Amino acid sequence: MATTAGRPSRVAKLPPRERILDAAEELFRDEGIRRVSVQAIAEKAETTKMAVYRHFETKDALVAEWMRIVAADYRAAFDRVRTEHPGRPGEQIMGLARFIAEGLPAISHRGCPFINSLAELPDRSHPARQVIEEHKAHQTRRLVGLCAEAGLSDPEQAAAEITFVLEGAQVSTQNGSIDRAGDRLMRIVEGIVDRHRPPLDASRPTTG
């Protein structure tokens, strides 16, 4: 989604559905899901509650659509690093780590939208929570695939360790417990990748 700079002029140019999503994203990120009413979203979008419900049957459906948009940004990051580093899965993994590291400053102010939303949505049948869980499972599969392509000795374990670091860095940044989190994240992920690489001579036949 776009930033909030120049928002009044931008809102006027957006179609109604996009205006609603734009307003919902800003309010959900800044104030949380539970605290934001449909009326507040309508006012922020410069429209009416009736218009909101015309495009989204329920508030839950609107939250779920917002989560799909956030998830799409992360999926795009996988696609982008694959394009930028074709045939180099190790560099693709580091590119994903860099994507998270570079996003940490924004998280320090608002927090990770996935983590925040999960905390507000304890019911696993909630449509937005299902979007998040499906996204995380898909993300894990893609990361395991990259680790396998990179020739790491235990792709599932390596992917798990990298995931713990990426998500832990976001939480630590949000609560302010770790300084220079982005730099530390990059070094730790690089260490995980190096540790899971098989020895260079592991495939060479022995002689004697």
Order of alpha helices (4+ residues) and beta strands (2+ residues): alpha-alpha-alpha-alpha-alpha-alpha-alpha-alpha-alpha-alpha
